[in-house]
Amino acid sequence: MSEEFTNVRAAHRYATDYLLRWVEIANEVHHADLLYSLVFTTLWSGNTSHLKGSAYAAIDDVPPDHERRPLTVRQVADSLGLPYETVRRRFVEMQDRGVAKRVGREGFIVPQSVFAKPEFMNGIRRSHQSLMRFLKELKSVGVDAA
């Protein structure tokens, strides 16, 4: 077996392990199903995807609500390749839990106040540690993550 093939298989194992750690963390933070966690994550990451560079780069430096770009149910559904109604139900659930807020007719955001909650910040920290571990593992088998 060639070294290149071994490294590809190792990289796949590391990626799978990283994904499973993410699912574990998301389920602990949200106490919900995987779809809820995916919709939540897609919403908050989409709210801030336009913020590039060093602005809000630190893990504890959470962008304020006015910096967040609202997303619609349709945008999140299309991004995930899920039916509109499936995502809409998760948005309603997120609103009921107080972790999503409608911004006029523009769409929804995950407000900054959500990330002030210890369980969310702990989840972000654990996800960051997991990501750093994954990148280190990839580097150990010769995969340049850059």
N, C-alpha and C positions, 0 to 999 in steps of 0.2 A: 504494500500500500504506500503510495507516495506521500511525502510530507505535506504537500499542498492539500491533498484530499483529507488528511488527518486534521489539518488546521480548519478546513471548511466545516468538517463535522464538529469539531470543538467549538467553533464560532456559533454554529446552530444550537448546540447544547447550552452555551452561555446565554444566547438570545432567548431561548425557551425558559431558562431559569429566571432571567430578568422579567420576562412577561408574567410568569407565574407569581413572582414576588410582587409585581405591580397589582395583580388581581387580589392577592392577599391583603395588601395595604388598603386598596380601594374598598374592599368589602368591610374591613374593620372600621374605616373612617365613616362610610356611608350607611352601614347596616342595611344594605340593599342589594339588589341583584346586579349582575355584571352590566346589563344594558343601562341601568341608572348611572352607574359609575362612568361608563363610556360617554353618555350624553353630558353628564356634569363636566367631565374632563375636556370634552370637545368644546363646550360652551366657554369655560373659563380660559382655556388656552387660546381660543378664537378671539375672546374679548381683548386679549393683550398681545396677539401675534404681530401686530404692527409696531410694537415698541421694541426697537432694535438698539444695539449698542450697549453702552454702560448704564443707561437709565434703568433704574429698578433691577439692577443685575444681582444684588445681594439677596440671599434667600429670605431675609426678614424685611426687605424693602418692597412692600406690596403696593402696586399702583393704585391711586385713588380712583373712585368711581368715574370722575369726569374724564379720565384717561382711557377708560375702557370703551371698546367699540361694541355696541349691541349686535347680537346675532338673532336672526329669526329662527323659528322652528324649522322652516324649509331649508335654510342654510345648513343647520346641524344635521337634519335628516339626509340631505344630499351628500354632505361630507362623510357621513358614516355609511351611506348606502342602505339606509333603513326607511321603512314606511313612515310617512308624515305622522299618522295617528299614533304610532308607537312612540315617537319622539315627543309629540304633543303631550301624551299622558305623563311622560317623565318630567316635562317642564312643569306641568300642574303639580306633580308631587314635589318637585324642587321648590316651587313657590310656597306650597303648604308647609314645607320644612323651614322656610325662611332662608334658603340658600340661593335663590334666583329671584330677580326683580325685573319687572317690566319697565322699560324706559320709553314711555309714550308709545308711539306707533312704530318706533325704530326696531324694537326687538327686546332682547333680554340680556342681562349681565349677571354675573356672580359678583355681588358687592364686596368691597374691600373688608367690610365687617366680618364676613364669613371666615376670612383668613386670620382674624384675631382670635378665633376660637382655638383653644389648645389642641383639640383632636385634629383639626385641619392642619395647623402648623406642624404638629408631630408627623402627620402623614406626609407633608411636603418634605420635611427633613429626612424621613425614612426613604422616600422615593429618591431623593437626591443621593443619599448614601448608596442605594441600590444601583443608581445610574453610574456613580463613580466606580463601584465594584465591577459593573458590566464593562465599562470602558477599559479598566485595568486588565480584566480577563481577555478582552479582545486583543489588547496590545501584547499580552503574553504569548499569543499564538500568531503574532505577526500581522494582525489586521490594524491598519491605520484608520482610526475613526474620523480623522480630519477629512 
